[in-house]
Amino acid sequence: MDIDIVLDSHLPPQELAELGVLAEQHGIHCVWNASYLDGRDPFSAMVPLAQATSRIKIAPMALNAYEMHPYRIAMALQSLNEFADGRAQTMIGGGGEVVMSLGIPFDKRVRYVRECLEFVKGATTQRPFNYDGELFSISDYNPDWTTAEPPFIYSAANRPQMLRMAAKAADGIFMSDLSPGLAKGALEAVHSRMDEIGRDKTGFRSNNFMAMYIYDDLAEARHEARRWIGFRAIFREYMMREFMNEAEFQQILEYIPQIYAMAPKNESYVEGLDDELLERCVDNLTLTGTTDDLDGIVEHLLEYKALGMTEVCIELKKHQVKNIKMLGERILPALQ
């Protein structure tokens, strides 16, 4: 099982490139650059990284067709892929904070993701390319400047409809914050659908996004984990009910705006919300602790490997240099 990392799009491109070089040296499979509302454009920000490396995969995330036409996604992705000599990949999903901030309704979410996947995959592999969907269309797309191997394209997929769609339309699935039990169900669902439609599973990849806060100072680690917990799966009842009851989950939902507000305020508490609930979220939705906790974290990651997952994707917020070295030297060897 491979390890990917996610680096923040607020990082200056040169620092992103330096961290990516270090990740390549330590055997990391892919560097993902998260696309945030107030962050840098991940395509252009990753060009120095693409030019400074030779093996590691380069990947903007998460893209969607609500805010960016699939033609623009395909053009930008192929451009980055040329800089990276065919090492670009991406993940296409059904929205996020940018879509919410723009006030775009999440209509026809599965269709939006499916047509975006079909469009981008077609535009990066077929010459000439024509597409006539319900939402998007293009005629006679035939760029003559693309020479690199086409990029690998994941679908963001946690739930049944997305998983069934991804089994046909995507190169792989990219899950988020799923426990081993839920990941097992998702993998079984997508593989079962592939069997139904007669699709060969060879080369199909599966990934699960997780946030990691392994710091020398446990108090700092838990502060950061709680501060950013609003960006995990706290609004997804099917995930949260694994470790809290309905009344506790409703309490979390009541304080969602305040939970999100912790990140920009650099705070780790919400007035009126039981601290123990936030602590439970950290324990169940993140990888948090000190280096003394690495054995337990490795055991947890090995549960995903046992399911047949091909990689895990670890978000790094602080102390990236130390964490990249730790991943490469202490965690990756245990997963190979």
C-alpha positions in Angstrom: 0.0 0.0 0.0 1.4 3.4 -1.0 1.3 6.7 0.9 0.2 10.0 -0.6 0.3 13.3 1.1 -1.8 16.5 0.9 -0.1 19.8 1.1 -1.9 23.1 1.6 -2.5 25.4 -1.4 -1.6 28.4 0.8 2.0 27.2 0.7 4.3 29.3 -1.7 5.0 27.3 -4.8 8.8 27.1 -4.1 8.1 25.7 -0.6 5.6 23.2 -2.1 8.3 22.1 -4.6 10.9 21.7 -1.8 8.5 19.5 0.2 7.6 17.5 -2.9 11.3 16.8 -3.6 11.7 15.6 0.0 8.6 13.4 -0.3 10.0 11.9 -3.5 13.2 11.1 -1.7 11.3 9.3 1.0 9.2 7.1 -1.3 5.9 9.0 -1.2 3.6 8.0 -4.1 1.9 11.3 -4.8 1.7 14.9 -3.6 -1.8 16.3 -3.7 -2.5 20.1 -3.5 -5.9 21.0 -2.0 -7.9 23.6 -3.8 -9.2 26.0 -1.2 -11.5 29.1 -1.6 -8.6 31.4 -0.5 -5.7 29.3 -1.7 -3.5 29.4 -4.7 -4.5 27.8 -8.0 -3.3 24.2 -7.6 -2.5 23.8 -11.3 -0.1 26.7 -11.6 1.3 26.3 -8.0 2.4 22.7 -8.8 4.4 23.6 -11.9 7.7 24.1 -9.9 7.1 20.9 -8.1 6.6 19.0 -11.4 9.8 20.5 -12.8 11.8 19.7 -9.6 10.9 16.0 -9.4 11.0 13.0 -11.7 9.1 10.1 -10.1 6.4 11.3 -7.7 2.9 11.8 -8.9 1.5 15.4 -9.0 -2.2 16.0 -8.3 -4.6 19.0 -7.8 -7.7 18.2 -5.7 -10.6 18.2 -5.5 -12.0 19.4 -8.8 -15.6 19.7 -9.8 -17.8 20.8 -12.7 -19.9 23.2 -10.7 -17.2 25.8 -10.5 -15.0 24.8 -13.4 -16.1 23.5 -16.8 -14.8 20.0 -17.6 -13.1 21.5 -20.7 -11.1 23.8 -18.5 -10.3 21.0 -16.1 -9.0 18.8 -19.0 -7.0 21.6 -20.5 -5.3 22.6 -17.2 -4.7 19.0 -16.2 -3.1 18.1 -19.5 -0.9 21.3 -19.3 0.3 20.3 -15.8 0.7 16.7 -17.1 3.1 17.9 -19.8 5.3 19.7 -17.1 5.2 16.5 -15.1 6.1 14.1 -18.0 2.9 12.2 -17.5 2.9 12.1 -13.7 -0.3 14.2 -13.2 -3.4 12.8 -11.7 -6.5 14.3 -10.1 -9.7 13.6 -8.2 -13.1 14.8 -9.4 -15.9 15.2 -6.8 -19.2 16.8 -6.2 -18.4 20.2 -4.7 -17.0 21.6 -1.5 -16.4 24.9 0.2 -15.8 26.9 -3.0 -19.2 25.7 -4.4 -20.9 26.6 -1.2 -19.2 30.0 -1.0 -20.3 30.8 -4.6 -23.9 29.9 -3.8 -24.1 27.2 -6.5 -26.8 24.6 -5.7 -25.7 21.0 -5.5 -28.2 19.8 -8.1 -27.8 16.5 -9.9 -24.6 15.7 -8.0 -24.0 12.2 -9.3 -24.7 13.2 -12.9 -22.3 16.2 -12.5 -19.5 14.0 -11.3 -20.2 11.3 -13.9 -20.3 13.7 -16.9 -17.2 15.5 -15.6 -15.4 12.2 -15.4 -16.5 11.1 -18.8 -15.6 14.4 -20.3 -12.2 14.8 -18.7 -11.2 11.2 -19.3 -12.4 11.4 -23.0 -10.6 14.7 -23.5 -7.4 13.3 -22.2 -7.4 10.0 -24.1 -9.4 10.3 -27.3 -8.5 12.2 -30.5 -10.6 13.8 -31.7 -13.0 14.0 -28.8 -16.8 14.6 -29.0 -19.2 14.6 -26.1 -22.9 15.2 -25.9 -24.2 14.9 -22.4 -27.1 16.4 -20.5 -25.0 19.0 -18.8 -21.9 19.3 -21.0 -20.9 19.0 -24.6 -17.9 19.6 -26.9 -17.2 19.0 -30.6 -13.9 18.1 -32.4 -11.5 18.7 -29.5 -8.2 17.7 -30.9 -5.1 19.3 -29.3 -1.9 18.4 -31.1 0.5 19.5 -28.2 -0.2 16.6 -25.8 2.5 14.0 -25.7 2.6 12.7 -22.1 0.8 9.6 -20.9 -2.9 10.5 -20.0 -3.4 11.4 -16.3 -5.0 9.0 -13.9 -8.4 10.2 -12.7 -10.1 9.3 -9.4 -13.7 9.8 -8.5 -14.5 11.1 -5.0 -16.9 8.4 -3.8 -18.1 7.3 -0.4 -21.8 6.5 -0.8 -23.6 3.9 -2.9 -24.7 5.9 -5.9 -21.3 7.5 -6.3 -19.5 4.2 -5.9 -21.7 2.5 -8.6 -21.0 5.4 -11.0 -17.3 5.4 -10.3 -17.0 1.7 -10.9 -17.7 2.5 -14.6 -16.5 6.0 -15.2 -13.3 6.5 -13.1 -9.8 5.0 -12.9 -10.1 4.6 -9.2 -12.1 5.8 -6.1 -11.0 8.4 -3.6 -12.8 8.0 -0.3 -12.6 10.4 2.6 -12.4 9.8 6.4 -13.9 6.3 6.2 -13.2 3.9 9.0 -11.9 0.4 8.0 -15.4 -1.0 8.4 -17.0 1.6 6.1 -14.1 1.4 3.7 -14.6 -2.4 3.5 -18.3 -1.8 2.5 -17.3 0.8 -0.1 -14.7 -1.4 -1.7 -17.1 -4.3 -1.8 -19.7 -2.2 -3.4 -17.5 -0.8 -6.2 -15.9 -4.2 -6.9 -19.3 -5.8 -7.0 -20.5 -3.2 -9.6 -17.4 -3.8 -11.6 -18.2 -7.5 -11.7 -21.8 -6.7 -12.8 -20.6 -4.6 -15.8 -17.7 -6.9 -16.6 -15.0 -4.4 -15.9 -11.5 -5.7 -15.3 -10.2 -4.6 -11.9 -6.6 -4.5 -13.0 -5.1 -1.1 -12.5 -8.2 0.2 -10.6 -6.9 2.0 -7.4 -8.5 3.0 -4.1 -7.5 5.7 -1.7 -8.8 7.1 1.6 -8.1 10.7 2.7 -7.1 11.1 6.4 -5.7 14.0 8.4 -2.6 13.4 10.5 -1.3 15.4 13.4 1.8 13.7 14.8 3.8 16.3 16.7 6.4 16.3 19.5 3.9 18.2 21.7 0.7 16.3 22.2 -1.2 19.4 23.3 -0.2 21.1 20.0 -1.3 18.0 18.0 -4.7 17.8 19.6 -5.2 21.6 19.3 -4.6 21.4 15.6 -6.7 18.3 15.2 -9.6 20.0 17.0 -9.1 23.3 15.2 -9.5 21.6 11.8 -12.1 19.0 12.7 -14.8 20.9 10.9 -13.2 19.9 7.6 -13.6 16.2 8.4 -16.8 14.2 8.3 -18.7 15.7 11.2 -21.8 16.3 9.1 -22.1 12.7 7.8 -24.4 10.8 10.1 -23.5 7.4 8.7 -19.9 8.0 9.8 -20.5 9.9 13.0 -23.0 7.3 14.4 -20.2 4.8 14.5 -18.9 6.5 17.7 -21.8 8.7 19.0 -25.5 8.4 19.6 -28.2 10.4 17.7 -28.5 13.1 20.4 -24.8 13.7 20.4 -24.7 13.9 16.7 -27.5 16.4 16.7 -25.5 18.5 19.2 -22.6 18.5 16.7 -24.9 19.6 13.9 -26.2 22.5 16.0 -22.7 23.9 16.4 -21.4 23.3 12.8 -20.8 27.0 12.0 -18.9 27.5 15.2 -16.9 24.3 14.6 -15.9 25.5 11.1 -15.0 28.9 12.6 -12.3 27.4 14.9 -9.8 27.0 12.0 -9.5 30.7 11.0 -9.6 31.7 14.7 -6.8 29.3 15.6 -9.1 28.0 18.4 -9.9 24.5 19.5 -13.0 24.9 21.6 -16.7 25.8 21.0 -18.5 27.6 23.7 -21.6 25.5 24.7 -20.4 22.3 23.0 -19.2 19.4 25.1 -15.4 19.2 24.8 -15.6 15.4 25.0 -17.5 15.2 21.7 -14.7 17.1 20.0 -12.1 14.8 21.5 -14.1 11.8 20.3 -14.2 13.3 16.8 -10.4 13.7 16.9 -9.9 10.1 18.1 -12.1 8.6 15.4 -11.6 10.9 12.4 -7.9 11.8 12.5 -4.5 10.3 13.2 -3.4 12.3 16.1 -0.7 11.9 18.8 3.1 11.8 19.2 5.7 9.5 17.9 5.0 7.3 20.9 1.7 6.5 19.2 3.2 5.3 15.8 2.8 1.6 16.5 -1.0 2.1 16.9 -1.2 4.3 13.8 0.6 1.7 11.8 -1.7 -1.0 13.0 -4.7 1.1 12.0 -3.3 1.7 8.5 -2.6 -2.0 8.1 -6.3 -2.6 8.5 -6.8 -0.6 5.2 -4.1 -2.6 3.5 -5.8 -5.8 4.6 -8.9 -4.7 2.7 -6.9 -4.4 -0.5 -6.7 -0.6 -0.6 -3.8 0.6 -2.9 -3.0 3.8 -1.0 -3.9 6.1 1.8 -3.7 9.9 1.5 -2.4 11.8 4.6 -3.0 15.6 5.0 -0.2 17.4 6.6 -0.9 20.9 8.2 2.3 21.6 10.2 5.8 20.2 10.7 5.6 18.9 7.2 9.4 18.2 6.9 9.5 16.1 10.1 6.2 14.3 9.1 7.4 13.5 5.6 10.5 11.9 7.0 8.5 10.0 9.6 6.1 8.7 6.9 9.0 7.6 4.7 11.3 6.1 7.3 8.9 4.7 9.9 5.4 4.2 8.5 5.8 3.4 4.7 8.2 0.4 5.3 5.5 -1.2 7.5 2.9 -0.9 4.8 5.0 -2.4 1.9 
